[in-house]
């Protein structure tokens, strides 16, 4: 009997970008289930609340039938065990991402050897995208419309009407 493999794709997703969507699509093509899991970090100042990020991610990924959205607080390893998942998905944009993600993967392996980290390399057209860059560009009036899903862009404009971002 084959068991379904659920992979968890964790991140802050503040906001979710087209690069995140690309990684989720790739993971959804490989794994039976993919859970996009929004990290709640009370020490980090976010543009959007956890509920808003959840709603935007759900809306942006709703066309993928095997992708769900959730959120969590605390250690990823504890969340993984709670979800009964043994696969972490991490997206890589550049070599600097790899160095950080490699260290995190080794730390997670030390804490939970039964959990594996899979790296998915992004499409080069998304290699420069990050949520923090999107926030900064938008807040200074730069163009971000082609970097985020339409629902995210709409919510950014609603939140900051004087910053059109177009």
TADAGI-V940206 format. One record per backbone hydrogen bond with DSSP energy under -1.0 kcal/mol. CO is the residue of the C=O (numbers start at 1). NH is the residue of the N-H. E is the energy in kcal/mol with one decimal. If there is no record, write none. Layout:
# TADAGI-V940206
co | nh | e
CO | NH | E
CO | NH | E
This chain:
# TADAGI-V940206
co | nh | e
5 | 33 | -2.1
7 | 35 | -3.1
8 | 89 | -3.0
9 | 37 | -2.0
11 | 39 | -2.7
17 | 21 | -2.0
18 | 22 | -2.1
19 | 23 | -1.9
20 | 24 | -2.5
21 | 25 | -2.6
22 | 26 | -2.3
23 | 27 | -2.6
24 | 28 | -2.6
25 | 29 | -1.4
27 | 30 | -1.1
27 | 31 | -3.0
33 | 7 | -2.9
34 | 68 | -2.4
35 | 9 | -2.8
36 | 70 | -2.6
37 | 11 | -1.8
38 | 72 | -2.5
41 | 44 | -1.9
49 | 53 | -2.6
50 | 54 | -2.7
51 | 55 | -2.4
52 | 56 | -2.7
53 | 57 | -2.6
54 | 58 | -2.7
55 | 59 | -2.5
56 | 60 | -2.6
57 | 61 | -1.9
61 | 64 | -2.2
64 | 67 | -1.7
66 | 34 | -2.7
68 | 36 | -2.9
70 | 38 | -2.9
72 | 40 | -3.2
75 | 79 | -1.9
76 | 80 | -3.0
77 | 81 | -2.2
78 | 82 | -2.2
79 | 83 | -2.4
80 | 85 | -2.4
86 | 116 | -3.1
87 | 8 | -3.0
88 | 118 | -3.5
90 | 120 | -2.6
92 | 122 | -2.6
94 | 98 | -1.7
95 | 99 | -2.0
96 | 100 | -1.6
97 | 101 | -3.2
98 | 102 | -3.1
99 | 103 | -1.7
100 | 104 | -2.2
101 | 105 | -2.7
102 | 106 | -2.3
103 | 107 | -2.3
104 | 108 | -2.9
105 | 109 | -2.3
106 | 110 | -2.1
107 | 111 | -2.1
108 | 112 | -2.7
112 | 115 | -2.1
116 | 88 | -3.0
118 | 90 | -2.4
120 | 92 | -2.4
123 | 126 | -2.6
124 | 127 | -1.4
126 | 129 | -1.6
130 | 134 | -2.4
131 | 135 | -2.5
132 | 136 | -2.4
133 | 137 | -2.9
134 | 138 | -2.5
135 | 139 | -2.6
136 | 140 | -1.3
137 | 142 | -3.2
138 | 141 | -2.1
144 | 147 | -2.5
147 | 18 | -2.7
149 | 153 | -2.2
150 | 154 | -2.5
151 | 155 | -1.9
152 | 156 | -2.4
153 | 157 | -2.3
154 | 158 | -2.1
155 | 159 | -2.3
156 | 160 | -2.4
160 | 163 | -1.6
165 | 144 | -2.4
165 | 145 | -1.1
